[in-house]
Amino acid sequence: MAAKPGKTQSFEAALTELEQVVADMESGKLPLEDSLAAYKRGAELLSFCRSRLDDAQQQVRVLEEGTLKDLAASGDANKD
């Protein structure tokens, strides 16, 4: 298995690895020990991906709030 996901691993790379882990587990060809290791790795990757998605969602909220405030402020200025 690959190293734990971290700042050096991109969301896309983690998602690709997670998809491979799921495919390996779904194949039913892994021995018990490998299945347990794959499950653990999948849980780590899932947590990493969720965290990255949450971070991105928060950044979008901040950007939208700033944009909406800017638009509202410029709309108010045009009323004068």
Biopython code that builds the backbone (N, CA, C, O; Angstrom):
import numpy as np
from Bio.PDB.StructureBuilder import StructureBuilder

atoms = [
    (1, "MET", "N", (0.829, -1.187, 0.000)),
    (1, "MET", "CA", (0.000, 0.000, 0.000)),
    (1, "MET", "C", (0.874, 1.250, 0.000)),
    (1, "MET", "O", (2.029, 1.220, 0.424)),
    (2, "ALA", "N", (0.306, 2.335, -0.479)),
    (2, "ALA", "CA", (1.042, 3.594, -0.558)),
    (2, "ALA", "C", (1.111, 4.258, 0.816)),
    (2, "ALA", "O", (0.478, 3.815, 1.775)),
    (3, "ALA", "N", (1.895, 5.328, 0.883)),
    (3, "ALA", "CA", (2.030, 6.068, 2.129)),
    (3, "ALA", "C", (0.717, 6.754, 2.481)),
    (3, "ALA", "O", (-0.178, 6.897, 1.648)),
    (4, "LYS", "N", (0.629, 7.175, 3.743)),
    (4, "LYS", "CA", (-0.575, 7.887, 4.170)),
    (4, "LYS", "C", (-0.741, 9.148, 3.338)),
    (4, "LYS", "O", (0.245, 9.781, 2.958)),
    (5, "PRO", "N", (-2.002, 9.519, 3.050)),
    (5, "PRO", "CA", (-2.205, 10.748, 2.302)),
    (5, "PRO", "C", (-1.748, 11.937, 3.137)),
    (5, "PRO", "O", (-1.918, 11.951, 4.356)),
    (6, "GLY", "N", (-1.189, 12.900, 2.497)),
    (6, "GLY", "CA", (-0.733, 14.090, 3.194)),
    (6, "GLY", "C", (-0.770, 15.268, 2.258)),
    (6, "GLY", "O", (-1.394, 15.215, 1.198)),
    (7, "LYS", "N", (-0.097, 16.334, 2.652)),
    (7, "LYS", "CA", (-0.114, 17.539, 1.835)),
    (7, "LYS", "C", (0.544, 17.318, 0.475)),
    (7, "LYS", "O", (0.262, 18.046, -0.476)),
    (8, "THR", "N", (1.420, 16.317, 0.379)),
    (8, "THR", "CA", (2.088, 16.082, -0.895)),
    (8, "THR", "C", (1.202, 15.303, -1.859)),
    (8, "THR", "O", (1.457, 15.305, -3.063)),
    (9, "GLN", "N", (0.150, 14.627, -1.345)),
    (9, "GLN", "CA", (-0.738, 13.873, -2.221)),
    (9, "GLN", "C", (-1.938, 14.742, -2.572)),
    (9, "GLN", "O", (-2.543, 15.367, -1.700)),
    (10, "SER", "N", (-2.267, 14.772, -3.832)),
    (10, "SER", "CA", (-3.401, 15.568, -4.267)),
    (10, "SER", "C", (-4.706, 14.831, -4.000)),
    (10, "SER", "O", (-4.718, 13.615, -3.810)),
    (11, "PHE", "N", (-5.788, 15.570, -3.987)),
    (11, "PHE", "CA", (-7.110, 14.982, -3.844)),
    (11, "PHE", "C", (-7.344, 13.963, -4.947)),
    (11, "PHE", "O", (-7.843, 12.867, -4.693)),
    (12, "GLU", "N", (-6.986, 14.324, -6.163)),
    (12, "GLU", "CA", (-7.210, 13.437, -7.311)),
    (12, "GLU", "C", (-6.445, 12.124, -7.167)),
    (12, "GLU", "O", (-6.976, 11.055, -7.468)),
    (13, "ALA", "N", (-5.193, 12.207, -6.704)),
    (13, "ALA", "CA", (-4.392, 10.992, -6.520)),
    (13, "ALA", "C", (-4.989, 10.121, -5.417)),
    (13, "ALA", "O", (-5.036, 8.898, -5.550)),
    (14, "ALA", "N", (-5.441, 10.741, -4.336)),
    (14, "ALA", "CA", (-6.052, 9.987, -3.239)),
    (14, "ALA", "C", (-7.346, 9.334, -3.696)),
    (14, "ALA", "O", (-7.622, 8.188, -3.343)),
    (15, "LEU", "N", (-8.142, 10.056, -4.481)),
    (15, "LEU", "CA", (-9.398, 9.502, -4.979)),
    (15, "LEU", "C", (-9.144, 8.321, -5.917)),
    (15, "LEU", "O", (-9.844, 7.310, -5.855)),
    (16, "THR", "N", (-8.150, 8.455, -6.776)),
    (16, "THR", "CA", (-7.796, 7.358, -7.685)),
    (16, "THR", "C", (-7.352, 6.133, -6.892)),
    (16, "THR", "O", (-7.748, 5.009, -7.201)),
    (17, "GLU", "N", (-6.529, 6.355, -5.872)),
    (17, "GLU", "CA", (-6.082, 5.233, -5.043)),
    (17, "GLU", "C", (-7.263, 4.614, -4.307)),
    (17, "GLU", "O", (-7.350, 3.391, -4.205)),
    (18, "LEU", "N", (-8.173, 5.436, -3.792)),
    (18, "LEU", "CA", (-9.353, 4.925, -3.098)),
    (18, "LEU", "C", (-10.206, 4.070, -4.033)),
    (18, "LEU", "O", (-10.702, 3.015, -3.639)),
    (19, "GLU", "N", (-10.372, 4.526, -5.258)),
    (19, "GLU", "CA", (-11.139, 3.748, -6.233)),
    (19, "GLU", "C", (-10.481, 2.394, -6.491)),
    (19, "GLU", "O", (-11.172, 1.387, -6.645)),
    (20, "GLN", "N", (-9.147, 2.368, -6.540)),
    (20, "GLN", "CA", (-8.432, 1.113, -6.753)),
    (20, "GLN", "C", (-8.580, 0.189, -5.552)),
    (20, "GLN", "O", (-8.762, -1.018, -5.713)),
    (21, "VAL", "N", (-8.503, 0.754, -4.346)),
    (21, "VAL", "CA", (-8.682, -0.044, -3.131)),
    (21, "VAL", "C", (-10.066, -0.683, -3.125)),
    (21, "VAL", "O", (-10.205, -1.866, -2.814)),
    (22, "VAL", "N", (-11.085, 0.092, -3.467)),
    (22, "VAL", "CA", (-12.454, -0.429, -3.505)),
    (22, "VAL", "C", (-12.568, -1.537, -4.544)),
    (22, "VAL", "O", (-13.167, -2.580, -4.277)),
    (23, "ALA", "N", (-12.004, -1.321, -5.715)),
    (23, "ALA", "CA", (-12.062, -2.338, -6.768)),
    (23, "ALA", "C", (-11.365, -3.622, -6.322)),
    (23, "ALA", "O", (-11.867, -4.718, -6.575)),
    (24, "ASP", "N", (-10.217, -3.497, -5.664)),
    (24, "ASP", "CA", (-9.494, -4.671, -5.172)),
    (24, "ASP", "C", (-10.332, -5.433, -4.150)),
    (24, "ASP", "O", (-10.393, -6.663, -4.173)),
    (25, "MET", "N", (-10.974, -4.687, -3.254)),
    (25, "MET", "CA", (-11.791, -5.336, -2.227)),
    (25, "MET", "C", (-13.029, -5.988, -2.838)),
    (25, "MET", "O", (-13.421, -7.083, -2.436)),
    (26, "GLU", "N", (-13.639, -5.317, -3.805)),
    (26, "GLU", "CA", (-14.842, -5.856, -4.433)),
    (26, "GLU", "C", (-14.554, -7.103, -5.270)),
    (26, "GLU", "O", (-15.452, -7.907, -5.520)),
    (27, "SER", "N", (-13.317, -7.259, -5.696)),
    (27, "SER", "CA", (-12.966, -8.422, -6.506)),
    (27, "SER", "C", (-13.099, -9.717, -5.720)),
    (27, "SER", "O", (-13.295, -10.784, -6.303)),
    (28, "GLY", "N", (-12.994, -9.626, -4.400)),
    (28, "GLY", "CA", (-13.104, -10.804, -3.559)),
    (28, "GLY", "C", (-11.896, -11.710, -3.608)),
    (28, "GLY", "O", (-11.951, -12.832, -3.103)),
    (29, "LYS", "N", (-10.819, -11.263, -4.195)),
    (29, "LYS", "CA", (-9.624, -12.102, -4.359)),
    (29, "LYS", "C", (-8.545, -11.832, -3.311)),
    (29, "LYS", "O", (-7.504, -12.489, -3.308)),
    (30, "LEU", "N", (-8.792, -10.862, -2.418)),
    (30, "LEU", "CA", (-7.784, -10.538, -1.415)),
    (30, "LEU", "C", (-7.892, -11.493, -0.226)),
    (30, "LEU", "O", (-8.997, -11.811, 0.214)),
    (31, "PRO", "N", (-6.749, -11.950, 0.294)),
    (31, "PRO", "CA", (-6.775, -12.720, 1.534)),
    (31, "PRO", "C", (-7.264, -11.825, 2.681)),
    (31, "PRO", "O", (-7.264, -10.600, 2.557)),
    (32, "LEU", "N", (-7.672, -12.427, 3.774)),
    (32, "LEU", "CA", (-8.230, -11.681, 4.896)),
    (32, "LEU", "C", (-7.321, -10.556, 5.369)),
    (32, "LEU", "O", (-7.781, -9.430, 5.560)),
    (33, "GLU", "N", (-6.048, -10.842, 5.559)),
    (33, "GLU", "CA", (-5.118, -9.823, 6.061)),
    (33, "GLU", "C", (-5.019, -8.648, 5.084)),
    (33, "GLU", "O", (-4.987, -7.490, 5.500)),
    (34, "ASP", "N", (-4.972, -8.951, 3.795)),
    (34, "ASP", "CA", (-4.900, -7.895, 2.787)),
    (34, "ASP", "C", (-6.211, -7.107, 2.732)),
    (34, "ASP", "O", (-6.200, -5.898, 2.500)),
    (35, "SER", "N", (-7.326, -7.783, 2.942)),
    (35, "SER", "CA", (-8.623, -7.100, 2.969)),
    (35, "SER", "C", (-8.690, -6.121, 4.130)),
    (35, "SER", "O", (-9.182, -5.003, 3.978)),
    (36, "LEU", "N", (-8.194, -6.542, 5.293)),
    (36, "LEU", "CA", (-8.178, -5.651, 6.457)),
    (36, "LEU", "C", (-7.272, -4.444, 6.214)),
    (36, "LEU", "O", (-7.626, -3.315, 6.555)),
    (37, "ALA", "N", (-6.107, -4.692, 5.626)),
    (37, "ALA", "CA", (-5.187, -3.592, 5.318)),
    (37, "ALA", "C", (-5.810, -2.651, 4.287)),
    (37, "ALA", "O", (-5.680, -1.431, 4.392)),
    (38, "ALA", "N", (-6.487, -3.226, 3.293)),
    (38, "ALA", "CA", (-7.133, -2.397, 2.272)),
    (38, "ALA", "C", (-8.250, -1.575, 2.885)),
    (38, "ALA", "O", (-8.423, -0.407, 2.536)),
    (39, "TYR", "N", (-9.014, -2.170, 3.799)),
    (39, "TYR", "CA", (-10.091, -1.440, 4.466)),
    (39, "TYR", "C", (-9.535, -0.269, 5.261)),
    (39, "TYR", "O", (-10.074, 0.837, 5.212)),
    (40, "LYS", "N", (-8.454, -0.518, 5.995)),
    (40, "LYS", "CA", (-7.818, 0.547, 6.782)),
    (40, "LYS", "C", (-7.322, 1.666, 5.861)),
    (40, "LYS", "O", (-7.536, 2.847, 6.136)),
    (41, "ARG", "N", (-6.667, 1.289, 4.785)),
    (41, "ARG", "CA", (-6.148, 2.288, 3.843)),
    (41, "ARG", "C", (-7.305, 3.064, 3.213)),
    (41, "ARG", "O", (-7.225, 4.281, 3.051)),
    (42, "GLY", "N", (-8.372, 2.360, 2.861)),
    (42, "GLY", "CA", (-9.537, 3.022, 2.290)),
    (42, "GLY", "C", (-10.140, 4.022, 3.253)),
    (42, "GLY", "O", (-10.550, 5.108, 2.844)),
    (43, "ALA", "N", (-10.200, 3.667, 4.540)),
    (43, "ALA", "CA", (-10.734, 4.591, 5.547)),
    (43, "ALA", "C", (-9.856, 5.838, 5.664)),
    (43, "ALA", "O", (-10.365, 6.950, 5.802)),
    (44, "GLU", "N", (-8.535, 5.645, 5.607)),
    (44, "GLU", "CA", (-7.611, 6.793, 5.660)),
    (44, "GLU", "C", (-7.819, 7.698, 4.447)),
    (44, "GLU", "O", (-7.884, 8.921, 4.576)),
    (45, "LEU", "N", (-7.922, 7.090, 3.279)),
    (45, "LEU", "CA", (-8.104, 7.868, 2.046)),
    (45, "LEU", "C", (-9.443, 8.592, 2.043)),
    (45, "LEU", "O", (-9.529, 9.746, 1.623)),
    (46, "LEU", "N", (-10.486, 7.914, 2.511)),
    (46, "LEU", "CA", (-11.810, 8.535, 2.579)),
    (46, "LEU", "C", (-11.789, 9.743, 3.503)),
    (46, "LEU", "O", (-12.339, 10.793, 3.171)),
    (47, "SER", "N", (-11.160, 9.598, 4.651)),
    (47, "SER", "CA", (-11.050, 10.712, 5.595)),
    (47, "SER", "C", (-10.290, 11.884, 4.971)),
    (47, "SER", "O", (-10.694, 13.039, 5.109)),
    (48, "PHE", "N", (-9.188, 11.576, 4.283)),
    (48, "PHE", "CA", (-8.397, 12.615, 3.622)),
    (48, "PHE", "C", (-9.220, 13.339, 2.562)),
    (48, "PHE", "O", (-9.217, 14.569, 2.502)),
    (49, "CYS", "N", (-9.926, 12.575, 1.727)),
    (49, "CYS", "CA", (-10.721, 13.175, 0.654)),
    (49, "CYS", "C", (-11.850, 14.031, 1.212)),
    (49, "CYS", "O", (-12.113, 15.123, 0.709)),
    (50, "ARG", "N", (-12.516, 13.538, 2.248)),
    (50, "ARG", "CA", (-13.589, 14.324, 2.876)),
    (50, "ARG", "C", (-13.050, 15.632, 3.437)),
    (50, "ARG", "O", (-13.670, 16.686, 3.297)),
    (51, "SER", "N", (-11.884, 15.549, 4.074)),
    (51, "SER", "CA", (-11.265, 16.741, 4.644)),
    (51, "SER", "C", (-10.941, 17.768, 3.555)),
    (51, "SER", "O", (-11.195, 18.961, 3.717)),
    (52, "ARG", "N", (-10.375, 17.285, 2.445)),
    (52, "ARG", "CA", (-10.052, 18.189, 1.340)),
    (52, "ARG", "C", (-11.307, 18.804, 0.740)),
    (52, "ARG", "O", (-11.315, 19.986, 0.396)),
    (53, "LEU", "N", (-12.375, 18.006, 0.609)),
    (53, "LEU", "CA", (-13.644, 18.533, 0.084)),
    (53, "LEU", "C", (-14.243, 19.559, 1.034)),
    (53, "LEU", "O", (-14.752, 20.590, 0.594)),
    (54, "ASP", "N", (-14.187, 19.284, 2.340)),
    (54, "ASP", "CA", (-14.689, 20.250, 3.324)),
    (54, "ASP", "C", (-13.917, 21.564, 3.245)),
    (54, "ASP", "O", (-14.505, 22.644, 3.311)),
    (55, "ASP", "N", (-12.585, 21.464, 3.102)),
    (55, "ASP", "CA", (-11.756, 22.669, 2.970)),
    (55, "ASP", "C", (-12.138, 23.461, 1.725)),
    (55, "ASP", "O", (-12.261, 24.685, 1.775)),
    (56, "ALA", "N", (-12.325, 22.764, 0.614)),
    (56, "ALA", "CA", (-12.697, 23.434, -0.634)),
    (56, "ALA", "C", (-14.069, 24.089, -0.508)),
    (56, "ALA", "O", (-14.278, 25.207, -0.979)),
    (57, "GLN", "N", (-14.998, 23.385, 0.130)),
    (57, "GLN", "CA", (-16.345, 23.937, 0.313)),
    (57, "GLN", "C", (-16.298, 25.200, 1.169)),
    (57, "GLN", "O", (-17.002, 26.168, 0.884)),
    (58, "GLN", "N", (-15.478, 25.195, 2.209)),
    (58, "GLN", "CA", (-15.338, 26.376, 3.058)),
    (58, "GLN", "C", (-14.741, 27.534, 2.258)),
    (58, "GLN", "O", (-15.180, 28.674, 2.407)),
    (59, "GLN", "N", (-13.756, 27.259, 1.421)),
    (59, "GLN", "CA", (-13.156, 28.321, 0.606)),
    (59, "GLN", "C", (-14.182, 28.904, -0.360)),
    (59, "GLN", "O", (-14.204, 30.114, -0.586)),
    (60, "VAL", "N", (-15.026, 28.054, -0.927)),
    (60, "VAL", "CA", (-16.072, 28.533, -1.838)),
    (60, "VAL", "C", (-17.039, 29.432, -1.081)),
    (60, "VAL", "O", (-17.433, 30.483, -1.586)),
    (61, "ARG", "N", (-17.426, 29.027, 0.128)),
    (61, "ARG", "CA", (-18.331, 29.861, 0.934)),
    (61, "ARG", "C", (-17.735, 31.247, 1.177)),
    (61, "ARG", "O", (-18.411, 32.265, 1.037)),
    (62, "VAL", "N", (-16.448, 31.260, 1.546)),
    (62, "VAL", "CA", (-15.779, 32.538, 1.809)),
    (62, "VAL", "C", (-15.761, 33.383, 0.545)),
    (62, "VAL", "O", (-16.038, 34.581, 0.596)),
    (63, "LEU", "N", (-15.439, 32.770, -0.587)),
    (63, "LEU", "CA", (-15.402, 33.515, -1.847)),
    (63, "LEU", "C", (-16.787, 34.025, -2.225)),
    (63, "LEU", "O", (-16.931, 35.166, -2.665)),
    (64, "GLU", "N", (-17.807, 33.186, -2.056)),
    (64, "GLU", "CA", (-19.162, 33.604, -2.398)),
    (64, "GLU", "C", (-19.628, 34.740, -1.500)),
    (64, "GLU", "O", (-20.269, 35.680, -1.970)),
    (65, "GLU", "N", (-19.315, 34.662, -0.219)),
    (65, "GLU", "CA", (-19.712, 35.726, 0.697)),
    (65, "GLU", "C", (-19.039, 37.038, 0.316)),
    (65, "GLU", "O", (-19.673, 38.093, 0.341)),
    (66, "GLY", "N", (-17.772, 36.977, -0.032)),
    (66, "GLY", "CA", (-17.061, 38.187, -0.445)),
    (66, "GLY", "C", (-17.621, 38.742, -1.733)),
    (66, "GLY", "O", (-17.775, 39.956, -1.863)),
    (67, "THR", "N", (-17.928, 37.889, -2.687)),
    (67, "THR", "CA", (-18.484, 38.316, -3.966)),
    (67, "THR", "C", (-19.871, 38.891, -3.779)),
    (67, "THR", "O", (-20.199, 39.927, -4.357)),
    (68, "LEU", "N", (-20.690, 38.230, -2.977)),
    (68, "LEU", "CA", (-22.048, 38.719, -2.756)),
    (68, "LEU", "C", (-22.030, 40.067, -2.048)),
    (68, "LEU", "O", (-22.831, 40.945, -2.369)),
    (69, "LYS", "N", (-21.125, 40.241, -1.092)),
    (69, "LYS", "CA", (-21.028, 41.517, -0.400)),
    (69, "LYS", "C", (-20.575, 42.603, -1.366)),
    (69, "LYS", "O", (-21.099, 43.717, -1.340)),
    (70, "ASP", "N", (-19.594, 42.282, -2.229)),
    (70, "ASP", "CA", (-19.107, 43.254, -3.195)),
    (70, "ASP", "C", (-20.212, 43.654, -4.164)),
    (70, "ASP", "O", (-20.360, 44.834, -4.480)),
    (71, "LEU", "N", (-20.986, 42.687, -4.637)),
    (71, "LEU", "CA", (-22.068, 42.986, -5.559)),
    (71, "LEU", "C", (-23.151, 43.814, -4.884)),
    (71, "LEU", "O", (-23.691, 44.742, -5.487)),
    (72, "ALA", "N", (-23.470, 43.489, -3.646)),
    (72, "ALA", "CA", (-24.490, 44.242, -2.925)),
    (72, "ALA", "C", (-24.009, 45.668, -2.676)),
    (72, "ALA", "O", (-24.792, 46.611, -2.785)),
    (73, "ALA", "N", (-22.743, 45.834, -2.346)),
    (73, "ALA", "CA", (-22.209, 47.164, -2.098)),
    (73, "ALA", "C", (-22.185, 47.984, -3.388)),
    (73, "ALA", "O", (-22.510, 49.171, -3.359)),
    (74, "SER", "N", (-21.814, 47.392, -4.501)),
    (74, "SER", "CA", (-21.776, 48.130, -5.759)),
    (74, "SER", "C", (-23.192, 48.419, -6.232)),
    (74, "SER", "O", (-23.426, 49.445, -6.871)),
    (75, "GLY", "N", (-24.147, 47.533, -5.931)),
    (75, "GLY", "CA", (-25.558, 47.781, -6.299)),
    (75, "GLY", "C", (-26.112, 48.944, -5.511)),
    (75, "GLY", "O", (-26.880, 49.745, -6.044)),
    (76, "ASP", "N", (-25.734, 49.050, -4.241)),
    (76, "ASP", "CA", (-26.191, 50.164, -3.397)),
    (76, "ASP", "C", (-25.591, 51.472, -3.888)),
    (76, "ASP", "O", (-26.249, 52.511, -3.825)),
    (77, "ALA", "N", (-24.359, 51.443, -4.374)),
    (77, "ALA", "CA", (-23.689, 52.656, -4.843)),
    (77, "ALA", "C", (-24.351, 53.177, -6.113)),
    (77, "ALA", "O", (-24.372, 54.385, -6.345)),
    (78, "ASN", "N", (-24.893, 52.277, -6.942)),
    (78, "ASN", "CA", (-25.541, 52.701, -8.176)),
    (78, "ASN", "C", (-26.897, 53.360, -7.944)),
    (78, "ASN", "O", (-27.420, 54.025, -8.839)),
    (79, "LYS", "N", (-27.477, 53.183, -6.746)),
    (79, "LYS", "CA", (-28.789, 53.765, -6.431)),
    (79, "LYS", "C", (-28.704, 55.265, -6.201)),
    (79, "LYS", "O", (-29.717, 55.958, -6.295)),
    (80, "ASP", "N", (-27.520, 55.777, -5.903)),
    (80, "ASP", "CA", (-27.363, 57.217, -5.606)),
    (80, "ASP", "C", (-27.491, 58.075, -6.826)),
    (80, "ASP", "O", (-27.383, 59.298, -6.735)),
]
sb = StructureBuilder()
sb.init_structure("model")
sb.init_model(0)
sb.init_chain("A")
sb.init_seg("    ")
for serial, (resi, resn, name, xyz) in enumerate(atoms, 1):
    if name == "N":
        sb.init_residue(resn, " ", resi, " ")
    sb.init_atom(name, np.array(xyz, "f"), 0.0, 1.0, " ", f" {name:<3s}", serial, name[0])
structure = sb.get_structure()
